[in-house]
Amino acid sequence: MRVGDTRTVGRTGLTVTALGMGTAAMGGLYAPVSAEASLAALEAAWQAGIRHFDSAPMYGLGRAEHLLGHFLREKAGEDAPFTVSTKVGRLMARARPGRDLPPAPPKNALDSGWHNGLPFREVFDYSYDAIMHSFDDSGQRTGLERLDLLFVHDIGHVTHGAAQAGHWTALTKGGGFRALEELRGAGLIAGFGLGVNEAGIVLDAMNEAALDCTLLAGRHTLLEQNALALLEKARQAGMGIMIGGVFNSGILAAGPGGHRKFNYQDVPEDVARRVDALSAACARFGVPLAAAAIQYPLRHPAVTTVLIGPRDAGQVRQNAGWFEEHIPAELWETLERDGLAA
């Protein structure tokens, strides 16, 4: 498997590279990241063969989209075309005469904040007008001629808690999905779906709209295989799946004794034991645990792309090496036999 191998996204006809790059780190996720380091990471990704890039207004409250757009505008016209996905559901607001900012939304356990954030406040809004507004804003921030895929960002109970019902109504009865259908129908985007951490909400959304592609963070990794029902339904429906968070916040990239975060939080003991078992199994075949983690999601036919979230050029090159590492079929068979992977 090569970084630049291409796959078709569901029914869209859009082709994306098997390895893509997410841009949350450019917004200062966990720690500040300089513009120079971010642009160097993007250049390393380009040189490695990555041509799909994912962003969101949330990432650094606009900063990631600005940086990604600056980089890709310089690449426009090169022989290898690129594809871009970004997200809708959050508008970036600032105070002005006659308008006070709304209260900051409550933080959930998966939101660590931004160290390089721009001076805006996020406002959740999944209505028709807000989706159209968000599409326009992302076009302005990136300065790109085209945005290929739009993902409805963080719709679900984990993010919204008691407010979920109102946001879901805005997306469904309030015209959010209708806005996305109109953008797709007009040829302004190739397709749309959800960008979430919850598999169940995607199944709900598939009953409301014809989704083309969904970005699922985690939920189908070496440590978690609780989205298999969704992946099978997606395969049958012709919906593509992109998988982010393949290292589960880093623990699968570091292995035993390394980075002790699992899904943005401290690592439970049972998860630590499972990582130890996975690492030992991989070591018997001379395979880095991280290589197995980054390649595992693509074993399912519904998955088109794995997204990495590197902070610098060195991490990009390391991830690309893991992605292209040879993994013997016997390792996957061992993991399945021992109940360590589905």
N, C-alpha and C positions, 0 to 999 in steps of 0.2 A: 504494500500500500504506500502510495506517494502523497505528499502534501497537496500537490497540484492536481490530483485526480479529480474529475468532475462528476457530479451526480445531478439528476434532474429533480427539482422541487415539486413533488406532487403532480398536479395536473397543469401547473403553470407554464411549463416549457422552459422556465428559468433554470440555468445550470449554475451550480455553485461548487467551490472547491471543497473537498472532503474535510480539510482542516480550515477553520475560519478563526478570526480574531475578534474577541470582545474588547470593549474599551472602557470598562468600569474603572480600571486602574488609573486611567488618564484623569479621572475626576478626583483622584486622591483617596481611593478606597483604602482604608486602614492606615495610610501614611501619605505624606505629600509626594508627588512625582512631578519633576520638572517638565516643562514643555520640550526641552532638548531630549530628555530620556524617552518621552512619549513618541516623539517623531523618529528617534533612532529605532525604537521598537517597531514602529510601523514600517520603516525601511527594511529592517531585518525580516519582517514577515513577508514583505513584497519579494525580497530576494530569495526567500525560502520557497516561494510559489503560492503563498496564500493570496487569494483574490476575493474572499468574502469577508466583510467587516460589519460588525454589529455595534450599534450604539443606542443611546437613549437620552432624552432630555434630562432624566434624573441624574445621570452620571456627571458629577461635579456641577449640577444645576446648569447645564449647558456647555460646560467646558470641554467635555469629550467630543461633542458634536463639532464644536469649533475646530479642535485640533485635527480630528479625522478629516473634516472637509478641507482644511488647509493642505493636508498631505495629499489627498486624492485628487484635488484640482490640479496639482502639479503632475500627476500621473495620467491625466486624461489625454487620450490620443495615442498612448503607447499600445503596442501590439496586443498585449494581454488585457482584455476588458476586466472590470471588477464589478462586484455586486455589493449593495449596501442594504442593511435592514436597520430600522430604528423603531421607536415605540411611541405610542399615544396613551393618554390617560392622565398625564400630568402636564399642567401648564406652568410656565415660569412667570411669576408675578413680582412686581416691585411697587412700592408706594408712589402715588402721584397725587396732585391736588384733586380733591373731591373723591378720592378712593383710598380707603384704609386697607391694609393687607388683612386677609383673614387669618385667624389663629393658625399657627403651625400644626400640621396634622400630627397625631400621636405617633410616636416611634414604635415599631414592632421589633421583635427579637432579631429579624434578619436585616435590619437597617442600621448600619454602623456609622452613617454620616460621611461627610466629605472633608478632606483636609485641604483640597485645592478648589473648593466650590466657588462659583461666581456669586455675586450679591443678589440672588433671587430667592424667592420662597416658592416651593412647589404647592400647587393647588390641584387636587384630584378632581377630574371632571371627565366623564365618559360619554357625554351627550353628543348629539349630532354636531352642533356648532363647535364644541371643544375639540372634537376629532379633526374637523376641517382646519381649525385654528392651529392645532398642534402640527398637522401636516405642513401648513404654510411656514410655521416657525422653524421647524427642522430644516426645511428647504432654505430658509434665510440663514440659519446658523451654519449649515454645511456649505452653502453656496454651490451645491451640486445640481446638475441638470435633472437628475432622476434619483428617486428613492425606490428601491425595488420591492421591499417587503415592509409592511407595518405590523407590529405586534402590539396588541392591547396589553399594557404593562400592569402587572401585579393586581389584576382583578381577582379577588378571592378573600376568604375569611382570615388567612394568616396575616395579610396586610391590613385589612379594613375592619375586622372584628364586627362589632355591632353595626357599623356603617355599610357593610357589604350589600345589604338588601337594596339600599338606595342607589348605590353605584351600579348594581346589576340592572336595576330598572332603567337607569340612564342609558346603559349600553344596549339594552334590548328594546324596551318600549320607548325610550327617549331618543332613539335614532342613531346611537353610536355605531352599531353594526351597519345600519343603512348608509351612513357616511362612507364607511369602508367599502361597501359594495359599489357605491357610486364612483369612488376613486378607482376601483378596479375596473368597473365597466367603462370608464372613460380612458382607460389605458395609462393612467398616471402612476399606478403601481401594478406590479405583476401579481400580487396576492397579499393576503393578510391572515392573521391568526392571533394567538395569544403568546405572551412572553411572561411566564409565571413559574412559581415554585411548587404549584399544586397540580397533580394529575387530574384529580376529580373535577375541578372547575373546567378543564378542557373538554371533558366528556359532556358536561352541561352545555358548554358553548357550541358543541357540534350539533346539538339539538335546536340551536337558534339560528345558525348561519353556516354557510358552506365554507369552512376554513380551508385555506390552501397549505399553510405551514404553521407549526407551533414551535416556539423555543421553550424548552423545559430545562430549568436550572436544577441540576441534581436529579433525584428520583429514578434515574436509570444509570447507575454507576456500579463499580465493583462492590460498593458498600450498600447500595440500595437497588433493589429490583422490584419496586412496588408500583411501577407504571406499565407492566407488561400488558394489562388489559387495554390501556390506552394505545400502546404501540400497535397492538393487533387490530384494533378498530381503525386506527389511522391508516394502516396498510390496506385494509379492505376499502376504506373510503377514498384512497388516493391523496391523503394529506401527508405532507412531509413533516419530519420531526428533526429539529436541531437540538442537540444536547449540550448544555453548558454545565459548569460546575463539576467537571469529571473527576477532579481531585477532592471533592467535598471540602472546600475551603483550605486545601493544602495538605491534609493528612496523608493522602495517597501519593503525593509527590515527594514527601519527606520520609515516609515509612516509620518504623519503630524508633522512638527516641527523638524524632524530628519535630516538625511544626505541630503543635497540639491543639489544633482547631478542627472542629467537625461541624459543617453547616453553620459557620460563623460563630460557634459557641465552643465552650470547653468540651473536651472529648470524654464521653461516658466510658466506663471501664469495659463494658461489653463490646463497644466499638473498637477500643484499643486492642482487645484480644483478637478481634476479627482481622484487624490490620496486621497484627503479628502473624496470624495464620496465612493470610494472603501473601505477605512478604516472604515467608518461609517457602511456600509453594512455588513462587516465582523464582526464588533463588536456586531451587533444585534444577531449574531449566536454564539458569544463567540469564534470566530476563529481569530487568529492573521493574519493580512494582509500578512505577509511574508509566512505563511503556504499556503494560497491560491495562492500566486504568484509562489511558488516553485512547486506546484502540478498542476497548470493550464495547462501547455503545454502538459502533458501526457494524457489529456482528448482526444486529437486527435489521432486516430489510427496509423498515420504515424510516430509519435514521439516515439523513442525507449528509449531515455535517456535525463535527465536534468543534465546539468553540473553546479556545483557550483565552486566558485573561492575563497575559504577561505584563510585568512592570517595566521591563527593560529589554534591550536587544539580546542580552545573554540568555534570559529566560525564553525568548522566542526561539533561539537556536537550539536550546536544550529540549524544548517541547517538540520541535520539528524532528529532532533526532529520535526522541521516544516514539513519535508517531510512525516513523519509518523503520523502527527496530523490527527485526524478524522475530516472530513469536511462533513456536512450533504448535501444531494442532494438539499435541499431547498435553500442553499446559492447559488449554481450555477444557479438554476432556477431564483433566485432573481436578480443576476447580469445580466443574459440574458434579463429578462423582463425589467429591468431598463436601458438597453442599455449600460451597463458597461463592458460586455464581450460578445463575439460571441459564 
